[in-house]
Amino acid sequence: MSDFQVIEMGGLDDWRDYYGGFHPDRSRDGRRVLDHELPMQFIGVTANSMEPGEDAGYWHTHSSDEELYIFLAGTGAMGLDDEVVPVGPGTTIRVGQGVWRTWGCSADSDVNLRWLCIRGDGGDLPHLPDDGVRDNDRPMPW
């Protein structure tokens, strides 16, 4: 038997219908943690969708995870330490360890901001990220 699994995520317009996250108290509309549905060992993936004007509402950083954000639709911005980077379809951002990050969809975006976040840390990936630090009090950069 071959070692592969298949799930259907639906089209980008369907992503907002998902409700999920790593912890029940941090779950939200428009997030799907694919590595909770597939037996992933070394990489994690979330599929995300934010409505115009919505933002994460928090910053976070990782001590060992490296993340790759691939933006597929909509317009918005990522806060990265002290910088704000505009994002849109085709924007791809690698974020290393220790970098504070947050994101939001522009209020004037024609469609929801949709992106994939791929994370890994060079070894077995825990079911729940255990290297993260979250700051709910840091103000959004926009």
C-alpha positions as CSV (number, residue, x, y, z in Angstrom):
1,M,0.0,0.0,0.0
2,S,1.3,3.5,-0.9
3,D,1.8,6.1,1.8
4,F,-0.5,8.9,0.8
5,Q,-3.7,10.5,1.9
6,V,-6.2,12.8,0.1
7,I,-8.6,15.4,1.5
8,E,-10.6,18.0,-0.4
9,M,-10.2,21.6,0.8
10,G,-12.7,23.0,-1.7
11,G,-12.1,26.2,-3.7
12,L,-10.7,29.3,-2.1
13,D,-14.2,30.7,-1.7
14,D,-15.1,27.7,0.6
15,W,-12.2,28.3,3.0
16,R,-14.1,30.8,5.2
17,D,-16.6,28.1,6.0
18,Y,-14.1,26.3,8.2
19,Y,-13.8,26.9,11.9
20,G,-10.6,25.8,13.6
21,G,-7.3,26.3,15.3
22,F,-4.8,24.7,17.5
23,H,-6.6,25.4,20.7
24,P,-10.4,25.6,21.2
25,D,-10.1,29.1,22.8
26,R,-8.0,30.3,19.9
27,S,-10.1,28.9,17.0
28,R,-11.7,31.2,14.5
29,D,-13.7,31.2,11.3
30,G,-11.6,30.7,8.2
31,R,-8.8,28.5,9.7
32,R,-8.3,24.9,8.8
33,V,-5.4,23.0,10.4
34,L,-4.6,20.4,7.7
35,D,-2.0,18.6,9.7
36,H,-4.7,17.7,12.2
37,E,-6.6,15.9,9.4
38,L,-3.6,14.3,7.7
39,P,-0.9,12.2,9.4
40,M,1.8,14.8,8.9
41,Q,5.2,14.2,10.6
42,F,7.6,17.0,9.7
43,I,5.5,19.8,8.3
44,G,2.3,21.6,9.3
45,V,-0.1,23.5,7.1
46,T,-3.0,25.8,7.8
47,A,-5.5,27.1,5.2
48,N,-6.7,30.6,6.1
49,S,-9.3,33.1,5.1
50,M,-10.0,36.6,6.5
51,E,-12.8,39.0,5.6
52,P,-12.0,42.6,4.5
53,G,-11.1,44.6,7.6
54,E,-10.4,41.6,9.8
55,D,-7.0,41.0,11.4
56,A,-5.5,38.3,13.6
57,G,-5.9,40.4,16.8
58,Y,-2.6,39.1,18.2
59,W,1.1,38.7,17.4
60,H,3.1,35.6,17.8
61,T,6.7,34.3,17.4
62,H,8.3,30.8,17.4
63,S,11.6,29.7,18.9
64,S,12.1,26.7,16.6
65,D,9.4,26.7,13.9
66,E,10.1,28.3,10.5
67,E,7.0,29.4,8.6
68,L,6.3,30.1,5.0
69,Y,3.2,32.2,4.1
70,I,1.9,31.9,0.6
71,F,-0.9,34.4,-0.2
72,L,-3.4,33.3,-2.9
73,A,-6.2,35.9,-3.0
74,G,-7.2,39.3,-1.5
75,T,-5.0,42.1,-0.3
76,G,-3.7,42.8,3.2
77,A,-0.5,43.2,5.2
78,M,1.8,41.3,7.5
79,G,3.4,42.9,10.5
80,L,6.9,41.5,10.8
81,D,8.7,42.8,13.9
82,D,8.7,46.6,13.3
83,E,7.8,46.4,9.6
84,V,4.6,46.2,7.7
85,V,4.7,44.3,4.4
86,P,1.8,44.5,1.9
87,V,0.6,41.1,0.7
88,G,-1.6,39.9,-2.2
89,P,-1.8,37.1,-4.6
90,G,1.6,35.6,-5.2
91,T,3.3,37.2,-2.2
92,T,5.4,34.6,-0.4
93,I,7.1,35.3,2.9
94,R,9.5,33.1,4.9
95,V,9.5,34.0,8.6
96,G,12.4,32.7,10.7
97,Q,12.6,32.0,14.4
98,G,12.2,34.8,16.8
99,V,10.4,37.2,14.4
100,W,7.1,38.6,15.7
101,R,4.3,38.3,13.1
102,T,0.7,39.2,12.6
103,W,-1.6,39.7,9.6
104,G,-4.7,41.3,8.4
105,C,-7.0,41.8,5.4
106,S,-7.3,45.3,4.0
107,A,-10.7,46.9,4.6
108,D,-10.9,47.7,0.9
109,S,-9.9,44.2,-0.4
110,D,-12.3,43.0,-3.1
111,V,-12.2,39.5,-1.7
112,N,-11.2,37.7,1.5
113,L,-7.4,37.4,2.1
114,R,-6.6,33.7,1.7
115,W,-3.2,32.1,2.3
116,L,-1.5,28.9,3.3
117,C,0.9,28.8,6.2
118,I,3.5,26.0,6.1
119,R,5.6,25.4,9.1
120,G,8.4,23.0,10.1
121,D,11.3,22.9,12.5
122,G,13.7,20.2,11.2
123,G,12.3,17.3,13.2
124,D,9.0,15.7,14.2
125,L,6.4,18.4,14.4
126,P,4.2,18.2,17.5
127,H,0.5,18.0,17.2
128,L,0.2,21.4,18.8
129,P,2.9,24.1,18.3
130,D,4.9,24.0,21.5
131,D,7.5,26.6,20.8
132,G,5.2,29.7,20.3
133,V,4.8,32.8,22.3
134,R,1.7,34.9,21.9
135,D,1.2,38.6,22.6
136,N,-2.5,39.6,22.6
137,D,-1.7,43.1,24.0
138,R,0.7,44.3,21.3
139,P,-1.2,46.8,19.1
140,M,-1.8,46.0,15.4
141,P,0.6,47.9,13.2
142,W,-2.1,49.4,10.9
